[in-house]
Amino acid sequence: MAEKKQTVLTILMDLYAQVEESNTKLRYIVLSTFRDVVESRRDVGDIVTQMVNKITSDVPELNSSFYED
C-alpha cells in the first residue's frame, strides 16, 4: 500500500509541475488530491478516480478532444 501511495504522489507532483500556472482550477484539483492521498486512509484508487471525475466535470476543455469525431 505504501509503495502504491508513493507512486501516486510522485505522479501527482509530476502532473502539477506540468500544469500551466494560469490553469488554477486544474492546479487546485491536483494539489487537493495530493493532500487527500497524504492525509486520508481511503483507498488511493478511489481518490484518483475522484480526481479524474472532478477534472472531467470542472475542466471540460481538457476533455473536448476526446469526444470529437
Predicted model as a PDB file, atoms N, CA, C, CB and O in Angstrom, pLDDT in the B-factor column:
MODEL        1                                                                  
ATOM      1  N   MET A   1       0.830  -1.206   0.000  1.00 69.00           N  
ATOM      2  CA  MET A   1       0.000   0.000   0.000  1.00 69.00           C  
ATOM      3  C   MET A   1       0.864   1.255   0.000  1.00 69.00           C  
ATOM      4  CB  MET A   1      -0.939   0.006   1.214  1.00 69.00           C  
ATOM      5  O   MET A   1       0.579   2.203  -0.731  1.00 69.00           O  
ATOM      6  N   ALA A   2       1.906   1.269   0.805  1.00 85.00           N  
ATOM      7  CA  ALA A   2       2.769   2.450   0.886  1.00 85.00           C  
ATOM      8  C   ALA A   2       3.468   2.716  -0.449  1.00 85.00           C  
ATOM      9  CB  ALA A   2       3.811   2.273   2.001  1.00 85.00           C  
ATOM     10  O   ALA A   2       3.661   3.867  -0.840  1.00 85.00           O  
ATOM     11  N   GLU A   3       3.841   1.645  -1.136  1.00 90.00           N  
ATOM     12  CA  GLU A   3       4.501   1.801  -2.436  1.00 90.00           C  
ATOM     13  C   GLU A   3       3.538   2.388  -3.464  1.00 90.00           C  
ATOM     14  CB  GLU A   3       5.046   0.448  -2.932  1.00 90.00           C  
ATOM     15  O   GLU A   3       3.915   3.255  -4.252  1.00 90.00           O  
ATOM     16  N   LYS A   4       2.304   1.914  -3.452  1.00 89.00           N  
ATOM     17  CA  LYS A   4       1.270   2.431  -4.357  1.00 89.00           C  
ATOM     18  C   LYS A   4       1.030   3.912  -4.073  1.00 89.00           C  
ATOM     19  CB  LYS A   4      -0.055   1.625  -4.204  1.00 89.00           C  
ATOM     20  O   LYS A   4       0.922   4.718  -4.996  1.00 89.00           O  
ATOM     21  N   LYS A   5       0.948   4.258  -2.805  1.00 92.00           N  
ATOM     22  CA  LYS A   5       0.721   5.641  -2.403  1.00 92.00           C  
ATOM     23  C   LYS A   5       1.880   6.531  -2.862  1.00 92.00           C  
ATOM     24  CB  LYS A   5       0.544   5.734  -0.874  1.00 92.00           C  
ATOM     25  O   LYS A   5       1.656   7.628  -3.373  1.00 92.00           O  
ATOM     26  N   GLN A   6       3.115   6.058  -2.680  1.00 93.00           N  
ATOM     27  CA  GLN A   6       4.293   6.829  -3.088  1.00 93.00           C  
ATOM     28  C   GLN A   6       4.316   7.025  -4.593  1.00 93.00           C  
ATOM     29  CB  GLN A   6       5.577   6.133  -2.631  1.00 93.00           C  
ATOM     30  O   GLN A   6       4.680   8.100  -5.070  1.00 93.00           O  
ATOM     31  N   THR A   7       3.936   6.009  -5.341  1.00 94.00           N  
ATOM     32  CA  THR A   7       3.896   6.115  -6.800  1.00 94.00           C  
ATOM     33  C   THR A   7       2.884   7.172  -7.233  1.00 94.00           C  
ATOM     34  CB  THR A   7       3.548   4.754  -7.433  1.00 94.00           C  
ATOM     35  O   THR A   7       3.174   7.992  -8.105  1.00 94.00           O  
ATOM     36  N   VAL A   8       1.705   7.154  -6.629  1.00 94.00           N  
ATOM     37  CA  VAL A   8       0.671   8.130  -6.959  1.00 94.00           C  
ATOM     38  C   VAL A   8       1.131   9.535  -6.597  1.00 94.00           C  
ATOM     39  CB  VAL A   8      -0.642   7.795  -6.233  1.00 94.00           C  
ATOM     40  O   VAL A   8       0.902  10.468  -7.366  1.00 94.00           O  
ATOM     41  N   LEU A   9       1.769   9.709  -5.455  1.00 95.00           N  
ATOM     42  CA  LEU A   9       2.263  11.031  -5.058  1.00 95.00           C  
ATOM     43  C   LEU A   9       3.311  11.548  -6.044  1.00 95.00           C  
ATOM     44  CB  LEU A   9       2.855  10.976  -3.642  1.00 95.00           C  
ATOM     45  O   LEU A   9       3.322  12.735  -6.372  1.00 95.00           O  
ATOM     46  N   THR A  10       4.178  10.674  -6.509  1.00 95.00           N  
ATOM     47  CA  THR A  10       5.186  11.069  -7.497  1.00 95.00           C  
ATOM     48  C   THR A  10       4.527  11.506  -8.801  1.00 95.00           C  
ATOM     49  CB  THR A  10       6.163   9.912  -7.762  1.00 95.00           C  
ATOM     50  O   THR A  10       4.925  12.508  -9.396  1.00 95.00           O  
ATOM     51  N   ILE A  11       3.529  10.761  -9.240  1.00 95.00           N  
ATOM     52  CA  ILE A  11       2.806  11.111 -10.469  1.00 95.00           C  
ATOM     53  C   ILE A  11       2.091  12.448 -10.299  1.00 95.00           C  
ATOM     54  CB  ILE A  11       1.789  10.004 -10.842  1.00 95.00           C  
ATOM     55  O   ILE A  11       2.107  13.276 -11.209  1.00 95.00           O  
ATOM     56  N   LEU A  12       1.472  12.665  -9.157  1.00 95.00           N  
ATOM     57  CA  LEU A  12       0.774  13.934  -8.912  1.00 95.00           C  
ATOM     58  C   LEU A  12       1.750  15.108  -8.905  1.00 95.00           C  
ATOM     59  CB  LEU A  12       0.013  13.877  -7.577  1.00 95.00           C  
ATOM     60  O   LEU A  12       1.431  16.176  -9.429  1.00 95.00           O  
ATOM     61  N   MET A  13       2.932  14.927  -8.319  1.00 95.00           N  
ATOM     62  CA  MET A  13       3.934  16.001  -8.323  1.00 95.00           C  
ATOM     63  C   MET A  13       4.368  16.323  -9.749  1.00 95.00           C  
ATOM     64  CB  MET A  13       5.160  15.605  -7.471  1.00 95.00           C  
ATOM     65  O   MET A  13       4.506  17.492 -10.109  1.00 95.00           O  
ATOM     66  N   ASP A  14       4.584  15.288 -10.560  1.00 95.00           N  
ATOM     67  CA  ASP A  14       4.959  15.496 -11.964  1.00 95.00           C  
ATOM     68  C   ASP A  14       3.841  16.190 -12.731  1.00 95.00           C  
ATOM     69  CB  ASP A  14       5.301  14.158 -12.633  1.00 95.00           C  
ATOM     70  O   ASP A  14       4.097  17.095 -13.526  1.00 95.00           O  
ATOM     71  N   LEU A  15       2.608  15.768 -12.495  1.00 93.00           N  
ATOM     72  CA  LEU A  15       1.462  16.393 -13.155  1.00 93.00           C  
ATOM     73  C   LEU A  15       1.355  17.860 -12.777  1.00 93.00           C  
ATOM     74  CB  LEU A  15       0.169  15.662 -12.794  1.00 93.00           C  
ATOM     75  O   LEU A  15       1.161  18.713 -13.643  1.00 93.00           O  
ATOM     76  N   TYR A  16       1.480  18.160 -11.488  1.00 93.00           N  
ATOM     77  CA  TYR A  16       1.394  19.545 -11.023  1.00 93.00           C  
ATOM     78  C   TYR A  16       2.474  20.402 -11.686  1.00 93.00           C  
ATOM     79  CB  TYR A  16       1.530  19.608  -9.485  1.00 93.00           C  
ATOM     80  O   TYR A  16       2.213  21.542 -12.070  1.00 93.00           O  
ATOM     81  N   ALA A  17       3.669  19.865 -11.820  1.00 93.00           N  
ATOM     82  CA  ALA A  17       4.773  20.609 -12.438  1.00 93.00           C  
ATOM     83  C   ALA A  17       4.501  20.912 -13.909  1.00 93.00           C  
ATOM     84  CB  ALA A  17       6.075  19.822 -12.307  1.00 93.00           C  
ATOM     85  O   ALA A  17       5.023  21.890 -14.444  1.00 93.00           O  
ATOM     86  N   GLN A  18       3.696  20.093 -14.560  1.00 92.00           N  
ATOM     87  CA  GLN A  18       3.418  20.285 -15.981  1.00 92.00           C  
ATOM     88  C   GLN A  18       2.214  21.175 -16.264  1.00 92.00           C  
ATOM     89  CB  GLN A  18       3.206  18.963 -16.626  1.00 92.00           C  
ATOM     90  O   GLN A  18       2.041  21.644 -17.389  1.00 92.00           O  
ATOM     91  N   VAL A  19       1.386  21.409 -15.260  1.00 90.00           N  
ATOM     92  CA  VAL A  19       0.193  22.231 -15.451  1.00 90.00           C  
ATOM     93  C   VAL A  19       0.601  23.706 -15.464  1.00 90.00           C  
ATOM     94  CB  VAL A  19      -0.863  21.955 -14.332  1.00 90.00           C  
ATOM     95  O   VAL A  19       1.340  24.164 -14.593  1.00 90.00           O  
ATOM     96  N   GLU A  20       0.118  24.428 -16.447  1.00 89.00           N  
ATOM     97  CA  GLU A  20       0.438  25.852 -16.549  1.00 89.00           C  
ATOM     98  C   GLU A  20      -0.088  26.605 -15.333  1.00 89.00           C  
ATOM     99  CB  GLU A  20      -0.149  26.451 -17.840  1.00 89.00           C  
ATOM    100  O   GLU A  20      -1.149  26.279 -14.800  1.00 89.00           O  
ATOM    101  N   GLU A  21       0.667  27.618 -14.899  1.00 89.00           N  
ATOM    102  CA  GLU A  21       0.273  28.402 -13.732  1.00 89.00           C  
ATOM    103  C   GLU A  21      -1.090  29.059 -13.914  1.00 89.00           C  
ATOM    104  CB  GLU A  21       1.315  29.460 -13.444  1.00 89.00           C  
ATOM    105  O   GLU A  21      -1.819  29.263 -12.943  1.00 89.00           O  
ATOM    106  N   SER A  22      -1.430  29.386 -15.137  1.00 88.00           N  
ATOM    107  CA  SER A  22      -2.700  30.060 -15.394  1.00 88.00           C  
ATOM    108  C   SER A  22      -3.905  29.123 -15.222  1.00 88.00           C  
ATOM    109  CB  SER A  22      -2.698  30.642 -16.800  1.00 88.00           C  
ATOM    110  O   SER A  22      -5.037  29.588 -15.093  1.00 88.00           O  
ATOM    111  N   ASN A  23      -3.668  27.838 -15.220  1.00 89.00           N  
ATOM    112  CA  ASN A  23      -4.766  26.879 -15.070  1.00 89.00           C  
ATOM    113  C   ASN A  23      -4.965  26.577 -13.585  1.00 89.00           C  
ATOM    114  CB  ASN A  23      -4.478  25.566 -15.870  1.00 89.00           C  
ATOM    115  O   ASN A  23      -4.683  25.475 -13.112  1.00 89.00           O  
ATOM    116  N   THR A  24      -5.451  27.570 -12.876  1.00 90.00           N  
ATOM    117  CA  THR A  24      -5.573  27.459 -11.422  1.00 90.00           C  
ATOM    118  C   THR A  24      -6.560  26.377 -10.996  1.00 90.00           C  
ATOM    119  CB  THR A  24      -5.997  28.786 -10.840  1.00 90.00           C  
ATOM    120  O   THR A  24      -6.370  25.741  -9.959  1.00 90.00           O  
ATOM    121  N   LYS A  25      -7.593  26.167 -11.770  1.00 91.00           N  
ATOM    122  CA  LYS A  25      -8.595  25.157 -11.420  1.00 91.00           C  
ATOM    123  C   LYS A  25      -7.962  23.758 -11.397  1.00 91.00           C  
ATOM    124  CB  LYS A  25      -9.780  25.198 -12.421  1.00 91.00           C  
ATOM    125  O   LYS A  25      -8.159  22.994 -10.453  1.00 91.00           O  
ATOM    126  N   LEU A  26      -7.209  23.441 -12.440  1.00 91.00           N  
ATOM    127  CA  LEU A  26      -6.572  22.130 -12.516  1.00 91.00           C  
ATOM    128  C   LEU A  26      -5.473  21.995 -11.457  1.00 91.00           C  
ATOM    129  CB  LEU A  26      -5.990  21.899 -13.921  1.00 91.00           C  
ATOM    130  O   LEU A  26      -5.329  20.938 -10.842  1.00 91.00           O  
ATOM    131  N   ARG A  27      -4.708  23.051 -11.248  1.00 93.00           N  
ATOM    132  CA  ARG A  27      -3.659  23.016 -10.215  1.00 93.00           C  
ATOM    133  C   ARG A  27      -4.264  22.766  -8.835  1.00 93.00           C  
ATOM    134  CB  ARG A  27      -2.858  24.340 -10.210  1.00 93.00           C  
ATOM    135  O   ARG A  27      -3.707  22.009  -8.041  1.00 93.00           O  
ATOM    136  N   TYR A  28      -5.401  23.398  -8.550  1.00 94.00           N  
ATOM    137  CA  TYR A  28      -6.067  23.194  -7.269  1.00 94.00           C  
ATOM    138  C   TYR A  28      -6.529  21.744  -7.112  1.00 94.00           C  
ATOM    139  CB  TYR A  28      -7.261  24.146  -7.135  1.00 94.00           C  
ATOM    140  O   TYR A  28      -6.375  21.153  -6.043  1.00 94.00           O  
ATOM    141  N   ILE A  29      -7.089  21.177  -8.168  1.00 94.00           N  
ATOM    142  CA  ILE A  29      -7.564  19.793  -8.118  1.00 94.00           C  
ATOM    143  C   ILE A  29      -6.396  18.846  -7.833  1.00 94.00           C  
ATOM    144  CB  ILE A  29      -8.263  19.405  -9.449  1.00 94.00           C  
ATOM    145  O   ILE A  29      -6.511  17.944  -7.003  1.00 94.00           O  
ATOM    146  N   VAL A  30      -5.283  19.055  -8.519  1.00 95.00           N  
ATOM    147  CA  VAL A  30      -4.118  18.185  -8.314  1.00 95.00           C  
ATOM    148  C   VAL A  30      -3.582  18.335  -6.890  1.00 95.00           C  
ATOM    149  CB  VAL A  30      -3.007  18.511  -9.341  1.00 95.00           C  
ATOM    150  O   VAL A  30      -3.263  17.342  -6.237  1.00 95.00           O  
ATOM    151  N   LEU A  31      -3.482  19.576  -6.413  1.00 95.00           N  
ATOM    152  CA  LEU A  31      -2.986  19.790  -5.048  1.00 95.00           C  
ATOM    153  C   LEU A  31      -3.908  19.187  -3.993  1.00 95.00           C  
ATOM    154  CB  LEU A  31      -2.817  21.275  -4.783  1.00 95.00           C  
ATOM    155  O   LEU A  31      -3.441  18.577  -3.031  1.00 95.00           O  
ATOM    156  N   SER A  32      -5.201  19.357  -4.170  1.00 95.00           N  
ATOM    157  CA  SER A  32      -6.121  18.803  -3.178  1.00 95.00           C  
ATOM    158  C   SER A  32      -6.108  17.273  -3.212  1.00 95.00           C  
ATOM    159  CB  SER A  32      -7.546  19.328  -3.420  1.00 95.00           C  
ATOM    160  O   SER A  32      -6.299  16.630  -2.180  1.00 95.00           O  
ATOM    161  N   THR A  33      -5.888  16.691  -4.383  1.00 95.00           N  
ATOM    162  CA  THR A  33      -5.761  15.234  -4.478  1.00 95.00           C  
ATOM    163  C   THR A  33      -4.494  14.769  -3.778  1.00 95.00           C  
ATOM    164  CB  THR A  33      -5.754  14.781  -5.951  1.00 95.00           C  
ATOM    165  O   THR A  33      -4.503  13.754  -3.081  1.00 95.00           O  
ATOM    166  N   PHE A  34      -3.404  15.509  -3.963  1.00 96.00           N  
ATOM    167  CA  PHE A  34      -2.147  15.195  -3.281  1.00 96.00           C  
ATOM    168  C   PHE A  34      -2.373  15.181  -1.770  1.00 96.00           C  
ATOM    169  CB  PHE A  34      -1.040  16.221  -3.658  1.00 96.00           C  
ATOM    170  O   PHE A  34      -1.949  14.255  -1.078  1.00 96.00           O  
ATOM    171  N   ARG A  35      -3.036  16.205  -1.275  1.00 95.00           N  
ATOM    172  CA  ARG A  35      -3.324  16.296   0.160  1.00 95.00           C  
ATOM    173  C   ARG A  35      -4.171  15.114   0.621  1.00 95.00           C  
ATOM    174  CB  ARG A  35      -4.043  17.617   0.483  1.00 95.00           C  
ATOM    175  O   ARG A  35      -3.901  14.526   1.668  1.00 95.00           O  
ATOM    176  N   ASP A  36      -5.193  14.767  -0.159  1.00 95.00           N  
ATOM    177  CA  ASP A  36      -6.054  13.645   0.191  1.00 95.00           C  
ATOM    178  C   ASP A  36      -5.270  12.333   0.272  1.00 95.00           C  
ATOM    179  CB  ASP A  36      -7.182  13.516  -0.827  1.00 95.00           C  
ATOM    180  O   ASP A  36      -5.488  11.532   1.182  1.00 95.00           O  
ATOM    181  N   VAL A  37      -4.367  12.118  -0.669  1.00 94.00           N  
ATOM    182  CA  VAL A  37      -3.567  10.888  -0.664  1.00 94.00           C  
ATOM    183  C   VAL A  37      -2.688  10.849   0.586  1.00 94.00           C  
ATOM    184  CB  VAL A  37      -2.692  10.792  -1.948  1.00 94.00           C  
ATOM    185  O   VAL A  37      -2.545   9.796   1.207  1.00 94.00           O  
ATOM    186  N   VAL A  38      -2.102  11.980   0.958  1.00 94.00           N  
ATOM    187  CA  VAL A  38      -1.219  12.024   2.125  1.00 94.00           C  
ATOM    188  C   VAL A  38      -2.006  11.842   3.420  1.00 94.00           C  
ATOM    189  CB  VAL A  38      -0.449  13.349   2.160  1.00 94.00           C  
ATOM    190  O   VAL A  38      -1.582  11.095   4.302  1.00 94.00           O  
ATOM    191  N   GLU A  39      -3.145  12.517   3.542  1.00 93.00           N  
ATOM    192  CA  GLU A  39      -3.860  12.572   4.812  1.00 93.00           C  
ATOM    193  C   GLU A  39      -4.939  11.509   4.996  1.00 93.00           C  
ATOM    194  CB  GLU A  39      -4.475  13.900   4.955  1.00 93.00           C  
ATOM    195  O   GLU A  39      -5.281  11.171   6.130  1.00 93.00           O  
ATOM    196  N   SER A  40      -5.465  10.993   3.931  1.00 89.00           N  
ATOM    197  CA  SER A  40      -6.641  10.113   4.022  1.00 89.00           C  
ATOM    198  C   SER A  40      -6.244   8.658   4.194  1.00 89.00           C  
ATOM    199  CB  SER A  40      -7.514  10.262   2.780  1.00 89.00           C  
ATOM    200  O   SER A  40      -5.166   8.233   3.779  1.00 89.00           O  
ATOM    201  N   ARG A  41      -7.123   7.921   4.804  1.00 88.00           N  
ATOM    202  CA  ARG A  41      -6.957   6.469   4.916  1.00 88.00           C  
ATOM    203  C   ARG A  41      -7.754   5.755   3.824  1.00 88.00           C  
ATOM    204  CB  ARG A  41      -7.403   5.977   6.312  1.00 88.00           C  
ATOM    205  O   ARG A  41      -7.766   4.525   3.761  1.00 88.00           O  
ATOM    206  N   ARG A  42      -8.414   6.526   2.971  1.00 89.00           N  
ATOM    207  CA  ARG A  42      -9.183   5.932   1.870  1.00 89.00           C  
ATOM    208  C   ARG A  42      -8.251   5.271   0.865  1.00 89.00           C  
ATOM    209  CB  ARG A  42     -10.049   7.000   1.168  1.00 89.00           C  
ATOM    210  O   ARG A  42      -7.054   5.557   0.829  1.00 89.00           O  
ATOM    211  N   ASP A  43      -8.807   4.397   0.060  1.00 92.00           N  
ATOM    212  CA  ASP A  43      -8.040   3.727  -0.981  1.00 92.00           C  
ATOM    213  C   ASP A  43      -7.527   4.745  -1.995  1.00 92.00           C  
ATOM    214  CB  ASP A  43      -8.897   2.653  -1.678  1.00 92.00           C  
ATOM    215  O   ASP A  43      -8.267   5.627  -2.432  1.00 92.00           O  
ATOM    216  N   VAL A  44      -6.272   4.617  -2.361  1.00 93.00           N  
ATOM    217  CA  VAL A  44      -5.651   5.551  -3.299  1.00 93.00           C  
ATOM    218  C   VAL A  44      -6.375   5.530  -4.643  1.00 93.00           C  
ATOM    219  CB  VAL A  44      -4.165   5.210  -3.491  1.00 93.00           C  
ATOM    220  O   VAL A  44      -6.542   6.571  -5.279  1.00 93.00           O  
ATOM    221  N   GLY A  45      -6.800   4.352  -5.071  1.00 92.00           N  
ATOM    222  CA  GLY A  45      -7.532   4.246  -6.333  1.00 92.00           C  
ATOM    223  C   GLY A  45      -8.824   5.046  -6.320  1.00 92.00           C  
ATOM    224  O   GLY A  45      -9.178   5.677  -7.316  1.00 92.00           O  
ATOM    225  N   ASP A  46      -9.530   5.024  -5.191  1.00 94.00           N  
ATOM    226  CA  ASP A  46     -10.764   5.807  -5.060  1.00 94.00           C  
ATOM    227  C   ASP A  46     -10.477   7.302  -5.123  1.00 94.00           C  
ATOM    228  CB  ASP A  46     -11.477   5.467  -3.746  1.00 94.00           C  
ATOM    229  O   ASP A  46     -11.241   8.060  -5.720  1.00 94.00           O  
ATOM    230  N   ILE A  47      -9.381   7.723  -4.510  1.00 94.00           N  
ATOM    231  CA  ILE A  47      -9.015   9.142  -4.513  1.00 94.00           C  
ATOM    232  C   ILE A  47      -8.679   9.600  -5.928  1.00 94.00           C  
ATOM    233  CB  ILE A  47      -7.821   9.400  -3.569  1.00 94.00           C  
ATOM    234  O   ILE A  47      -9.098  10.677  -6.351  1.00 94.00           O  
ATOM    235  N   VAL A  48      -7.927   8.788  -6.654  1.00 93.00           N  
ATOM    236  CA  VAL A  48      -7.556   9.140  -8.030  1.00 93.00           C  
ATOM    237  C   VAL A  48      -8.794   9.156  -8.926  1.00 93.00           C  
ATOM    238  CB  VAL A  48      -6.505   8.144  -8.584  1.00 93.00           C  
ATOM    239  O   VAL A  48      -8.925  10.031  -9.782  1.00 93.00           O  
ATOM    240  N   THR A  49      -9.694   8.207  -8.740  1.00 93.00           N  
ATOM    241  CA  THR A  49     -10.946   8.188  -9.502  1.00 93.00           C  
ATOM    242  C   THR A  49     -11.736   9.464  -9.252  1.00 93.00           C  
ATOM    243  CB  THR A  49     -11.794   6.954  -9.132  1.00 93.00           C  
ATOM    244  O   THR A  49     -12.283  10.057 -10.182  1.00 93.00           O  
ATOM    245  N   GLN A  50     -11.793   9.879  -8.005  1.00 94.00           N  
ATOM    246  CA  GLN A  50     -12.478  11.126  -7.653  1.00 94.00           C  
ATOM    247  C   GLN A  50     -11.824  12.312  -8.354  1.00 94.00           C  
ATOM    248  CB  GLN A  50     -12.468  11.340  -6.125  1.00 94.00           C  
ATOM    249  O   GLN A  50     -12.523  13.204  -8.834  1.00 94.00           O  
ATOM    250  N   MET A  51     -10.483  12.336  -8.422  1.00 93.00           N  
ATOM    251  CA  MET A  51      -9.776  13.420  -9.094  1.00 93.00           C  
ATOM    252  C   MET A  51     -10.134  13.450 -10.578  1.00 93.00           C  
ATOM    253  CB  MET A  51      -8.256  13.268  -8.912  1.00 93.00           C  
ATOM    254  O   MET A  51     -10.414  14.516 -11.126  1.00 93.00           O  
ATOM    255  N   VAL A  52     -10.128  12.300 -11.224  1.00 90.00           N  
ATOM    256  CA  VAL A  52     -10.447  12.234 -12.654  1.00 90.00           C  
ATOM    257  C   VAL A  52     -11.869  12.722 -12.897  1.00 90.00           C  
ATOM    258  CB  VAL A  52     -10.275  10.794 -13.189  1.00 90.00           C  
ATOM    259  O   VAL A  52     -12.114  13.472 -13.842  1.00 90.00           O  
ATOM    260  N   ASN A  53     -12.798  12.306 -12.062  1.00 90.00           N  
ATOM    261  CA  ASN A  53     -14.182  12.755 -12.202  1.00 90.00           C  
ATOM    262  C   ASN A  53     -14.295  14.267 -12.008  1.00 90.00           C  
ATOM    263  CB  ASN A  53     -15.080  12.027 -11.197  1.00 90.00           C  
ATOM    264  O   ASN A  53     -15.054  14.929 -12.715  1.00 90.00           O  
ATOM    265  N   LYS A  54     -13.549  14.807 -11.059  1.00 91.00           N  
ATOM    266  CA  LYS A  54     -13.575  16.253 -10.805  1.00 91.00           C  
ATOM    267  C   LYS A  54     -12.996  17.009 -12.004  1.00 91.00           C  
ATOM    268  CB  LYS A  54     -12.780  16.598  -9.514  1.00 91.00           C  
ATOM    269  O   LYS A  54     -13.544  18.032 -12.415  1.00 91.00           O  
ATOM    270  N   ILE A  55     -11.905  16.514 -12.558  1.00 88.00           N  
ATOM    271  CA  ILE A  55     -11.317  17.158 -13.740  1.00 88.00           C  
ATOM    272  C   ILE A  55     -12.311  17.116 -14.900  1.00 88.00           C  
ATOM    273  CB  ILE A  55      -9.981  16.465 -14.144  1.00 88.00           C  
ATOM    274  O   ILE A  55     -12.489  18.103 -15.613  1.00 88.00           O  
ATOM    275  N   THR A  56     -12.952  15.969 -15.079  1.00 86.00           N  
ATOM    276  CA  THR A  56     -13.928  15.811 -16.158  1.00 86.00           C  
ATOM    277  C   THR A  56     -15.064  16.823 -16.042  1.00 86.00           C  
ATOM    278  CB  THR A  56     -14.494  14.394 -16.154  1.00 86.00           C  
ATOM    279  O   THR A  56     -15.511  17.380 -17.045  1.00 86.00           O  
ATOM    280  N   SER A  57     -15.526  17.057 -14.826  1.00 87.00           N  
ATOM    281  CA  SER A  57     -16.657  17.968 -14.650  1.00 87.00           C  
ATOM    282  C   SER A  57     -16.238  19.432 -14.562  1.00 87.00           C  
ATOM    283  CB  SER A  57     -17.421  17.593 -13.410  1.00 87.00           C  
ATOM    284  O   SER A  57     -16.974  20.304 -15.024  1.00 87.00           O  
ATOM    285  N   ASP A  58     -15.069  19.723 -13.980  1.00 86.00           N  
ATOM    286  CA  ASP A  58     -14.670  21.109 -13.732  1.00 86.00           C  
ATOM    287  C   ASP A  58     -13.739  21.706 -14.786  1.00 86.00           C  
ATOM    288  CB  ASP A  58     -14.008  21.193 -12.409  1.00 86.00           C  
ATOM    289  O   ASP A  58     -13.613  22.928 -14.873  1.00 86.00           O  
ATOM    290  N   VAL A  59     -13.092  20.870 -15.581  1.00 82.00           N  
ATOM    291  CA  VAL A  59     -12.153  21.370 -16.591  1.00 82.00           C  
ATOM    292  C   VAL A  59     -12.494  20.717 -17.936  1.00 82.00           C  
ATOM    293  CB  VAL A  59     -10.659  21.070 -16.181  1.00 82.00           C  
ATOM    294  O   VAL A  59     -11.697  19.951 -18.478  1.00 82.00           O  
ATOM    295  N   PRO A  60     -13.689  21.027 -18.473  1.00 74.00           N  
ATOM    296  CA  PRO A  60     -14.159  20.350 -19.685  1.00 74.00           C  
ATOM    297  C   PRO A  60     -13.286  20.578 -20.914  1.00 74.00           C  
ATOM    298  CB  PRO A  60     -15.543  20.795 -19.992  1.00 74.00           C  
ATOM    299  O   PRO A  60     -13.309  19.766 -21.839  1.00 74.00           O  
ATOM    300  N   GLU A  61     -12.522  21.659 -20.943  1.00 74.00           N  
ATOM    301  CA  GLU A  61     -11.683  21.901 -22.118  1.00 74.00           C  
ATOM    302  C   GLU A  61     -10.625  20.808 -22.293  1.00 74.00           C  
ATOM    303  CB  GLU A  61     -11.005  23.268 -22.006  1.00 74.00           C  
ATOM    304  O   GLU A  61     -10.136  20.598 -23.403  1.00 74.00           O  
ATOM    305  N   LEU A  62     -10.272  20.118 -21.223  1.00 71.00           N  
ATOM    306  CA  LEU A  62      -9.322  19.013 -21.347  1.00 71.00           C  
ATOM    307  C   LEU A  62      -9.964  17.786 -21.977  1.00 71.00           C  
ATOM    308  CB  LEU A  62      -8.754  18.653 -19.983  1.00 71.00           C  
ATOM    309  O   LEU A  62      -9.265  16.950 -22.551  1.00 71.00           O  
ATOM    310  N   ASN A  63     -11.263  17.668 -21.881  1.00 63.00           N  
ATOM    311  CA  ASN A  63     -11.962  16.500 -22.377  1.00 63.00           C  
ATOM    312  C   ASN A  63     -12.497  16.652 -23.787  1.00 63.00           C  
ATOM    313  CB  ASN A  63     -13.074  16.175 -21.471  1.00 63.00           C  
ATOM    314  O   ASN A  63     -12.828  15.652 -24.423  1.00 63.00           O  
ATOM    315  N   SER A  64     -12.590  17.854 -24.287  1.00 60.00           N  
ATOM    316  CA  SER A  64     -13.236  18.095 -25.574  1.00 60.00           C  
ATOM    317  C   SER A  64     -12.570  17.309 -26.696  1.00 60.00           C  
ATOM    318  CB  SER A  64     -13.216  19.580 -25.901  1.00 60.00           C  
ATOM    319  O   SER A  64     -13.263  16.814 -27.585  1.00 60.00           O  
ATOM    320  N   SER A  65     -11.262  17.181 -26.681  1.00 53.00           N  
ATOM    321  CA  SER A  65     -10.575  16.462 -27.763  1.00 53.00           C  
ATOM    322  C   SER A  65     -10.862  14.966 -27.738  1.00 53.00           C  
ATOM    323  CB  SER A  65      -9.075  16.691 -27.673  1.00 53.00           C  
ATOM    324  O   SER A  65     -10.738  14.300 -28.766  1.00 53.00           O  
ATOM    325  N   PHE A  66     -11.241  14.429 -26.590  1.00 51.00           N  
ATOM    326  CA  PHE A  66     -11.536  13.003 -26.518  1.00 51.00           C  
ATOM    327  C   PHE A  66     -12.883  12.665 -27.122  1.00 51.00           C  
ATOM    328  CB  PHE A  66     -11.491  12.536 -25.090  1.00 51.00           C  
ATOM    329  O   PHE A  66     -13.113  11.523 -27.521  1.00 51.00           O  
ATOM    330  N   TYR A  67     -13.775  13.639 -27.194  1.00 53.00           N  
ATOM    331  CA  TYR A  67     -15.120  13.368 -27.651  1.00 53.00           C  
ATOM    332  C   TYR A  67     -15.387  13.818 -29.087  1.00 53.00           C  
ATOM    333  CB  TYR A  67     -16.086  14.025 -26.739  1.00 53.00           C  
ATOM    334  O   TYR A  67     -16.499  13.654 -29.589  1.00 53.00           O  
ATOM    335  N   GLU A  68     -14.391  14.376 -29.741  1.00 53.00           N  
ATOM    336  CA  GLU A  68     -14.558  14.811 -31.113  1.00 53.00           C  
ATOM    337  C   GLU A  68     -14.555  13.599 -32.034  1.00 53.00           C  
ATOM    338  CB  GLU A  68     -13.451  15.804 -31.510  1.00 53.00           C  
ATOM    339  O   GLU A  68     -13.832  12.629 -31.809  1.00 53.00           O  
ATOM    340  N   ASP A  69     -15.370  13.672 -33.065  1.00 47.00           N  
ATOM    341  CA  ASP A  69     -15.415  12.558 -34.054  1.00 47.00           C  
ATOM    342  C   ASP A  69     -14.383  12.738 -35.124  1.00 47.00           C  
ATOM    343  CB  ASP A  69     -16.796  12.449 -34.702  1.00 47.00           C  
ATOM    344  O   ASP A  69     -14.278  11.908 -36.027  1.00 47.00           O  
TER     345      ASP A  69                                                      
ENDMDL                                                                          
END                                                                             
